[in-house]
């Protein structure tokens, strides 16, 4: 499976799948779940949004369907905490 890490609080504009063949597809998450703050566009299959909290790497299965049938792929997403760049006391 593909493995991808995103950073907490950073916008993911559109992480779009490559379509080998097919049209008029509807996408759904069929196993696992997306991290809080991310969404799956049911018409394009794109994942976008802003991850709200760290999320341990875990498999997520997404299925594309049309009148000709269905096909699934599994990816692994992870959301890492934003790196601390410093702090100070007033």
N, C-alpha and C positions, 0 to 999 in steps of 0.2 A: 504493500500500500504506500501511497504518497504520504510524506510526513511534512507538516508545515507548522511553524511556530509564529505566532503573532505576539505583539506587545500590548499589555493592558493599557487602555486609554487611548490607543492610537487608531485612527480611522482606517478601516479596510475599505477602499473605494468599491471594488468589485473583483472578486476572485472567481473567474469564469471558467467553466469546464470546456474542454475540447470535445466537440461532437464529431464522431467518426461518420455516422450516417443516421439520418432520421429527421423528422420534422414534426411540428405540432406536439412537442413534448411537454409533459407535466412532471415536475421534479418534487420528490418528497424525501424526508429523512425517514428511513425505515428501520434503522437500528442505531442506538446511541442517541446523543443529543448534541446540539450546538452549544458552545459556551454562551453564557448570559451576555446579551447585547448584540449578538450576531443573528442574522436571519438568512434564510434560503429563499431566493426569488423562485416561485413555483413555475414561472414561465421561461426563465432563462437559465436556471440552475446556478446562477451566481450567488456567492456568499458575500455578504457585506455587513457593515455596521461598525460599532466600536466595542471591542471586548471590555467588559466591565470589571472583571476579576480574574485572577490567575485560574488556570484550568489545566489539570494534569493531562498529559498526552493520552488520548484514548481514541479507539476506532469509532468512526461514524460511517454508516452505510447510507448512500443516497441512491435512490432509484428513479430512473427516467421511464415514463410510460407514454405510449400513444396507442392508436387503434391496432397497430401491428404487434404489440407486445410490450415487454418491459426488460430493462437491463439495469444492473446495479454496479456500483463501484464503491470501494472502501478507501477512505483516507484517514489519516490521523492528524488531529489538530491539537495544538497546545497554545496556551496563553501564558506568557511569562510576565512576572511583575516588572514594572518599569524600573530601570536602574536608578538608584539613589545617586544624585549628583552633588549632594552636600546639604548642610543645614547650619543654622546659627541661632543663637539666642539674642533677643533684642537688648 
